[in-house]
C-alpha cells in the first residue's frame, strides 16, 4: 500500500471538507466561541474532557456538544491514536454525533509516522477534537515529528473543546506515564515522557495503573508538583480553564502533592494547580 498516495488523497478530501465548514461557520454570526473582557480583550475558555475507556455515554457526548457551542456552527474531528481507520470507537462516536444532529464529523486517518501531514492545520478550526484510546508512544512520535502537536495546541487556544478517551486522555498533559521492560533485569520500568502539553500540571492514567504504582505516583506528584487523576472506565471530567468538575461516576482517584489519596464522585469539583 502506498501511504504517501493514500495520505495525499485523505488530505485533499479533508481540506475540501474543512474549507466548506469554515465558510459556513464564518457566515453564522453565532458561531464565534469568544467572549470579551472588561478591556475589550478576547477571552477564550480552555476546555478539556477526560473520559475513561469504557462504553461512551450518550450523555457525555451531549455534554461535549453543549459545552462546545457547536450547534451554532463548526465541526468535529475524531483522531484514532491507534492508527486504525476502522476503530470501532471512532465510528460509534461519529454515529452518536449524527444521532444528536451534529452532521459535520470527520475521522482523521494518519498513516503511522507520516511526515507529510500539512492538512493537520485544519484541526485548528475544529469545535470538538476527540483523541481516542490507542498507542501513546507511537502517536506522540508522530505528533512530535510533524505539525500535529502544534495544531492541537492552536486548536485549544482557538477555543476547541478537546476530549481524550482512555490513553487519548493520558497524552493530553505535559507528561504521561510510559512503561518499558529493562533488557538486563527484565523488570518493568515506569517513567514520565513529554505529552501534548494541553493540560498543565496534571497527569492522567487509568485507575488500574494507579493501583499498580501507588507509591511511585505519590512520590512523583510531590517531587514534580503535579496532580494525578486516575480514571475508571465510565469516568468523565470536564475541565474549564483551571476548574475541573466530575460529570460521570464511578469513582475517580485524585492525588495532589503531599496529600493522601482522595476519591472523587459525580458532582465533585477541584482546582487545578496554578503554574
TORKOL-4160 file (C-alpha; in steps of 0.2 Angstrom, whole numbers, padded with zeros to 4 digits, m for minus):
275
<pt num="1" X="0000" Y="0000" Z="0000"/>
<pt num="2" X="0007" Y="0017" Z="m0005"/>
<pt num="3" X="0005" Y="0028" Z="0011"/>
<pt num="4" X="0010" Y="0044" Z="0003"/>
<pt num="5" X="m0003" Y="0042" Z="m0011"/>
<pt num="6" X="m0016" Y="0037" Z="0002"/>
<pt num="7" X="m0012" Y="0052" Z="0013"/>
<pt num="8" X="m0012" Y="0064" Z="m0001"/>
<pt num="9" X="m0030" Y="0058" Z="m0006"/>
<pt num="10" X="m0036" Y="0060" Z="0013"/>
<pt num="11" X="m0028" Y="0077" Z="0014"/>
<pt num="12" X="m0036" Y="0083" Z="m0001"/>
<pt num="13" X="m0054" Y="0077" Z="0004"/>
<pt num="14" X="m0052" Y="0083" Z="0021"/>
<pt num="15" X="m0046" Y="0101" Z="0016"/>
<pt num="16" X="m0061" Y="0102" Z="0005"/>
<pt num="17" X="m0072" Y="0096" Z="0019"/>
<pt num="18" X="m0065" Y="0109" Z="0031"/>
<pt num="19" X="m0065" Y="0123" Z="0019"/>
<pt num="20" X="m0084" Y="0121" Z="0016"/>
<pt num="21" X="m0087" Y="0120" Z="0035"/>
<pt num="22" X="m0076" Y="0136" Z="0039"/>
<pt num="23" X="m0085" Y="0146" Z="0026"/>
<pt num="24" X="m0102" Y="0140" Z="0033"/>
<pt num="25" X="m0097" Y="0144" Z="0051"/>
<pt num="26" X="m0090" Y="0161" Z="0046"/>
<pt num="27" X="m0107" Y="0166" Z="0039"/>
<pt num="28" X="m0115" Y="0161" Z="0055"/>
<pt num="29" X="m0114" Y="0176" Z="0067"/>
<pt num="30" X="m0117" Y="0165" Z="0082"/>
<pt num="31" X="m0103" Y="0153" Z="0079"/>
<pt num="32" X="m0090" Y="0163" Z="0087"/>
<pt num="33" X="m0083" Y="0155" Z="0103"/>
<pt num="34" X="m0075" Y="0170" Z="0111"/>
<pt num="35" X="m0081" Y="0182" Z="0124"/>
<pt num="36" X="m0074" Y="0199" Z="0128"/>
<pt num="37" X="m0066" Y="0205" Z="0144"/>
<pt num="38" X="m0069" Y="0222" Z="0153"/>
<pt num="39" X="m0054" Y="0230" Z="0142"/>
<pt num="40" X="m0061" Y="0223" Z="0126"/>
<pt num="41" X="m0048" Y="0209" Z="0125"/>
<pt num="42" X="m0054" Y="0192" Z="0119"/>
<pt num="43" X="m0057" Y="0179" Z="0132"/>
<pt num="44" X="m0057" Y="0161" Z="0126"/>
<pt num="45" X="m0061" Y="0147" Z="0138"/>
<pt num="46" X="m0050" Y="0132" Z="0138"/>
<pt num="47" X="m0060" Y="0116" Z="0139"/>
<pt num="48" X="m0055" Y="0098" Z="0140"/>
<pt num="49" X="m0065" Y="0082" Z="0143"/>
<pt num="50" X="m0056" Y="0067" Z="0152"/>
<pt num="51" X="m0066" Y="0051" Z="0148"/>
<pt num="52" X="m0062" Y="0033" Z="0153"/>
<pt num="53" X="m0060" Y="0020" Z="0141"/>
<pt num="54" X="m0077" Y="0011" Z="0143"/>
<pt num="55" X="m0093" Y="0012" Z="0133"/>
<pt num="56" X="m0095" Y="0031" Z="0129"/>
<pt num="57" X="m0111" Y="0038" Z="0137"/>
<pt num="58" X="m0123" Y="0047" Z="0125"/>
<pt num="59" X="m0125" Y="0060" Z="0139"/>
<pt num="60" X="m0106" Y="0063" Z="0139"/>
<pt num="61" X="m0107" Y="0066" Z="0120"/>
<pt num="62" X="m0122" Y="0078" Z="0123"/>
<pt num="63" X="m0111" Y="0087" Z="0136"/>
<pt num="64" X="m0097" Y="0090" Z="0124"/>
<pt num="65" X="m0110" Y="0096" Z="0111"/>
<pt num="66" X="m0117" Y="0108" Z="0124"/>
<pt num="67" X="m0101" Y="0115" Z="0131"/>
<pt num="68" X="m0093" Y="0117" Z="0114"/>
<pt num="69" X="m0107" Y="0128" Z="0107"/>
<pt num="70" X="m0105" Y="0118" Z="0091"/>
<pt num="71" X="m0124" Y="0119" Z="0087"/>
<pt num="72" X="m0121" Y="0136" Z="0081"/>
<pt num="73" X="m0108" Y="0131" Z="0069"/>
<pt num="74" X="m0092" Y="0121" Z="0067"/>
<pt num="75" X="m0087" Y="0103" Z="0065"/>
<pt num="76" X="m0080" Y="0088" Z="0075"/>
<pt num="77" X="m0063" Y="0080" Z="0071"/>
<pt num="78" X="m0060" Y="0062" Z="0078"/>
<pt num="79" X="m0042" Y="0056" Z="0079"/>
<pt num="80" X="m0039" Y="0037" Z="0082"/>
<pt num="81" X="m0022" Y="0036" Z="0091"/>
<pt num="82" X="m0022" Y="0018" Z="0086"/>
<pt num="83" X="m0020" Y="0022" Z="0068"/>
<pt num="84" X="m0034" Y="0011" Z="0064"/>
<pt num="85" X="m0046" Y="0018" Z="0051"/>
<pt num="86" X="m0059" Y="0005" Z="0057"/>
<pt num="87" X="m0058" Y="0010" Z="0075"/>
<pt num="88" X="m0075" Y="0005" Z="0082"/>
<pt num="89" X="m0075" Y="0019" Z="0095"/>
<pt num="90" X="m0072" Y="0032" Z="0081"/>
<pt num="91" X="m0087" Y="0025" Z="0071"/>
<pt num="92" X="m0098" Y="0024" Z="0087"/>
<pt num="93" X="m0094" Y="0042" Z="0091"/>
<pt num="94" X="m0097" Y="0048" Z="0073"/>
<pt num="95" X="m0114" Y="0039" Z="0073"/>
<pt num="96" X="m0119" Y="0046" Z="0090"/>
<pt num="97" X="m0114" Y="0064" Z="0085"/>
<pt num="98" X="m0126" Y="0061" Z="0070"/>
<pt num="99" X="m0139" Y="0055" Z="0081"/>
<pt num="100" X="m0138" Y="0071" Z="0091"/>
<pt num="101" X="m0140" Y="0081" Z="0075"/>
<pt num="102" X="m0121" Y="0085" Z="0073"/>
<pt num="103" X="m0118" Y="0080" Z="0055"/>
<pt num="104" X="m0101" Y="0088" Z="0052"/>
<pt num="105" X="m0090" Y="0075" Z="0059"/>
<pt num="106" X="m0073" Y="0068" Z="0051"/>
<pt num="107" X="m0062" Y="0054" Z="0056"/>
<pt num="108" X="m0044" Y="0058" Z="0053"/>
<pt num="109" X="m0033" Y="0043" Z="0047"/>
<pt num="110" X="m0015" Y="0046" Z="0049"/>
<pt num="111" X="m0003" Y="0033" Z="0042"/>
<pt num="112" X="0010" Y="0029" Z="0056"/>
<pt num="113" X="0025" Y="0041" Z="0057"/>
<pt num="114" X="0020" Y="0051" Z="0041"/>
<pt num="115" X="0029" Y="0067" Z="0040"/>
<pt num="116" X="0018" Y="0074" Z="0026"/>
<pt num="117" X="0003" Y="0080" Z="0036"/>
<pt num="118" X="0000" Y="0098" Z="0031"/>
<pt num="119" X="m0018" Y="0095" Z="0032"/>
<pt num="120" X="m0017" Y="0094" Z="0051"/>
<pt num="121" X="m0018" Y="0113" Z="0051"/>
<pt num="122" X="m0036" Y="0111" Z="0048"/>
<pt num="123" X="m0038" Y="0104" Z="0066"/>
<pt num="124" X="m0035" Y="0122" Z="0072"/>
<pt num="125" X="m0053" Y="0127" Z="0066"/>
<pt num="126" X="m0062" Y="0112" Z="0074"/>
<pt num="127" X="m0075" Y="0115" Z="0088"/>
<pt num="128" X="m0073" Y="0097" Z="0095"/>
<pt num="129" X="m0057" Y="0086" Z="0094"/>
<pt num="130" X="m0058" Y="0068" Z="0101"/>
<pt num="131" X="m0042" Y="0059" Z="0104"/>
<pt num="132" X="m0046" Y="0041" Z="0106"/>
<pt num="133" X="m0038" Y="0026" Z="0115"/>
<pt num="134" X="m0023" Y="0019" Z="0106"/>
<pt num="135" X="m0004" Y="0019" Z="0105"/>
<pt num="136" X="0003" Y="0033" Z="0116"/>
<pt num="137" X="0021" Y="0032" Z="0112"/>
<pt num="138" X="0018" Y="0029" Z="0093"/>
<pt num="139" X="0006" Y="0044" Z="0092"/>
<pt num="140" X="0017" Y="0055" Z="0102"/>
<pt num="141" X="0031" Y="0051" Z="0090"/>
<pt num="142" X="0020" Y="0057" Z="0075"/>
<pt num="143" X="0015" Y="0072" Z="0085"/>
<pt num="144" X="0032" Y="0077" Z="0089"/>
<pt num="145" X="0039" Y="0074" Z="0072"/>
<pt num="146" X="0026" Y="0084" Z="0062"/>
<pt num="147" X="0014" Y="0099" Z="0064"/>
<pt num="148" X="0001" Y="0089" Z="0074"/>
<pt num="149" X="0006" Y="0094" Z="0091"/>
<pt num="150" X="0007" Y="0112" Z="0087"/>
<pt num="151" X="m0010" Y="0111" Z="0078"/>
<pt num="152" X="m0018" Y="0103" Z="0093"/>
<pt num="153" X="m0011" Y="0117" Z="0104"/>
<pt num="154" X="m0018" Y="0130" Z="0092"/>
<pt num="155" X="m0035" Y="0122" Z="0091"/>
<pt num="156" X="m0036" Y="0123" Z="0110"/>
<pt num="157" X="m0031" Y="0141" Z="0110"/>
<pt num="158" X="m0044" Y="0145" Z="0097"/>
<pt num="159" X="m0057" Y="0138" Z="0109"/>
<pt num="160" X="m0059" Y="0120" Z="0103"/>
<pt num="161" X="m0065" Y="0108" Z="0116"/>
<pt num="162" X="m0053" Y="0093" Z="0117"/>
<pt num="163" X="m0059" Y="0077" Z="0123"/>
<pt num="164" X="m0047" Y="0062" Z="0127"/>
<pt num="165" X="m0053" Y="0045" Z="0129"/>
<pt num="166" X="m0043" Y="0031" Z="0138"/>
<pt num="167" X="m0025" Y="0033" Z="0133"/>
<pt num="168" X="m0030" Y="0048" Z="0122"/>
<pt num="169" X="m0033" Y="0057" Z="0139"/>
<pt num="170" X="m0016" Y="0051" Z="0146"/>
<pt num="171" X="m0006" Y="0061" Z="0132"/>
<pt num="172" X="m0015" Y="0077" Z="0134"/>
<pt num="173" X="m0004" Y="0083" Z="0149"/>
<pt num="174" X="0013" Y="0090" Z="0148"/>
<pt num="175" X="0019" Y="0072" Z="0153"/>
<pt num="176" X="0012" Y="0055" Z="0153"/>
<pt num="177" X="0017" Y="0038" Z="0161"/>
<pt num="178" X="0026" Y="0026" Z="0149"/>
<pt num="179" X="0032" Y="0008" Z="0153"/>
<pt num="180" X="0047" Y="m0002" Z="0146"/>
<pt num="181" X="0055" Y="m0018" Z="0151"/>
<pt num="182" X="0073" Y="m0017" Z="0156"/>
<pt num="183" X="0083" Y="m0028" Z="0144"/>
<pt num="184" X="0095" Y="m0033" Z="0158"/>
<pt num="185" X="0085" Y="m0035" Z="0173"/>
<pt num="186" X="0069" Y="m0039" Z="0163"/>
<pt num="187" X="0059" Y="m0028" Z="0176"/>
<pt num="188" X="0046" Y="m0016" Z="0170"/>
<pt num="189" X="0051" Y="0002" Z="0172"/>
<pt num="190" X="0039" Y="0016" Z="0173"/>
<pt num="191" X="0044" Y="0034" Z="0168"/>
<pt num="192" X="0037" Y="0050" Z="0163"/>
<pt num="193" X="0038" Y="0056" Z="0144"/>
<pt num="194" X="0033" Y="0073" Z="0137"/>
<pt num="195" X="0015" Y="0073" Z="0131"/>
<pt num="196" X="0005" Y="0086" Z="0121"/>
<pt num="197" X="0005" Y="0099" Z="0134"/>
<pt num="198" X="m0013" Y="0104" Z="0133"/>
<pt num="199" X="m0016" Y="0100" Z="0151"/>
<pt num="200" X="m0005" Y="0109" Z="0163"/>
<pt num="201" X="0002" Y="0102" Z="0180"/>
<pt num="202" X="m0009" Y="0086" Z="0178"/>
<pt num="203" X="m0005" Y="0068" Z="0173"/>
<pt num="204" X="m0019" Y="0056" Z="0168"/>
<pt num="205" X="m0020" Y="0037" Z="0168"/>
<pt num="206" X="m0032" Y="0023" Z="0172"/>
<pt num="207" X="m0036" Y="0018" Z="0189"/>
<pt num="208" X="m0028" Y="0001" Z="0186"/>
<pt num="209" X="m0011" Y="0009" Z="0183"/>
<pt num="210" X="m0013" Y="0019" Z="0199"/>
<pt num="211" X="m0016" Y="0003" Z="0209"/>
<pt num="212" X="0000" Y="m0005" Z="0202"/>
<pt num="213" X="0010" Y="0011" Z="0205"/>
<pt num="214" X="0003" Y="0020" Z="0220"/>
<pt num="215" X="0019" Y="0024" Z="0229"/>
<pt num="216" X="0029" Y="0030" Z="0214"/>
<pt num="217" X="0014" Y="0041" Z="0208"/>
<pt num="218" X="0013" Y="0049" Z="0226"/>
<pt num="219" X="0032" Y="0052" Z="0227"/>
<pt num="220" X="0032" Y="0060" Z="0209"/>
<pt num="221" X="0017" Y="0071" Z="0212"/>
<pt num="222" X="0026" Y="0079" Z="0227"/>
<pt num="223" X="0043" Y="0080" Z="0219"/>
<pt num="224" X="0037" Y="0087" Z="0202"/>
<pt num="225" X="0021" Y="0096" Z="0209"/>
<pt num="226" X="0008" Y="0089" Z="0198"/>
<pt num="227" X="m0010" Y="0082" Z="0201"/>
<pt num="228" X="m0013" Y="0064" Z="0196"/>
<pt num="229" X="m0030" Y="0059" Z="0190"/>
<pt num="230" X="m0035" Y="0040" Z="0189"/>
<pt num="231" X="m0050" Y="0037" Z="0178"/>
<pt num="232" X="m0062" Y="0022" Z="0179"/>
<pt num="233" X="m0070" Y="0015" Z="0163"/>
<pt num="234" X="m0085" Y="0026" Z="0163"/>
<pt num="235" X="m0077" Y="0041" Z="0172"/>
<pt num="236" X="m0079" Y="0059" Z="0164"/>
<pt num="237" X="m0071" Y="0075" Z="0170"/>
<pt num="238" X="m0075" Y="0092" Z="0162"/>
<pt num="239" X="m0061" Y="0105" Z="0164"/>
<pt num="240" X="m0064" Y="0123" Z="0160"/>
<pt num="241" X="m0048" Y="0134" Z="0162"/>
<pt num="242" X="m0042" Y="0129" Z="0180"/>
<pt num="243" X="m0058" Y="0121" Z="0186"/>
<pt num="244" X="m0062" Y="0103" Z="0185"/>
<pt num="245" X="m0080" Y="0095" Z="0188"/>
<pt num="246" X="m0084" Y="0076" Z="0189"/>
<pt num="247" X="m0099" Y="0073" Z="0177"/>
<pt num="248" X="m0099" Y="0054" Z="0177"/>
<pt num="249" X="m0096" Y="0041" Z="0190"/>
<pt num="250" X="m0089" Y="0029" Z="0195"/>
<pt num="251" X="m0076" Y="0034" Z="0207"/>
<pt num="252" X="m0060" Y="0044" Z="0201"/>
<pt num="253" X="m0043" Y="0043" Z="0210"/>
<pt num="254" X="m0035" Y="0060" Z="0214"/>
<pt num="255" X="m0018" Y="0063" Z="0220"/>
<pt num="256" X="m0011" Y="0080" Z="0225"/>
<pt num="257" X="0006" Y="0085" Z="0230"/>
<pt num="258" X="0010" Y="0080" Z="0248"/>
<pt num="259" X="m0009" Y="0074" Z="0251"/>
<pt num="260" X="m0017" Y="0057" Z="0254"/>
<pt num="261" X="m0027" Y="0049" Z="0240"/>
<pt num="262" X="m0044" Y="0056" Z="0238"/>
<pt num="263" X="m0059" Y="0048" Z="0229"/>
<pt num="264" X="m0070" Y="0059" Z="0218"/>
<pt num="265" X="m0088" Y="0056" Z="0213"/>
<pt num="266" X="m0101" Y="0064" Z="0202"/>
<pt num="267" X="m0103" Y="0082" Z="0207"/>
<pt num="268" X="m0086" Y="0084" Z="0215"/>
<pt num="269" X="m0075" Y="0099" Z="0209"/>
<pt num="270" X="m0057" Y="0103" Z="0211"/>
<pt num="271" X="m0045" Y="0117" Z="0207"/>
<pt num="272" X="m0030" Y="0113" Z="0196"/>
<pt num="273" X="m0013" Y="0118" Z="0202"/>
<pt num="274" X="m0009" Y="0135" Z="0195"/>
<pt num="275" X="0008" Y="0137" Z="0186"/>
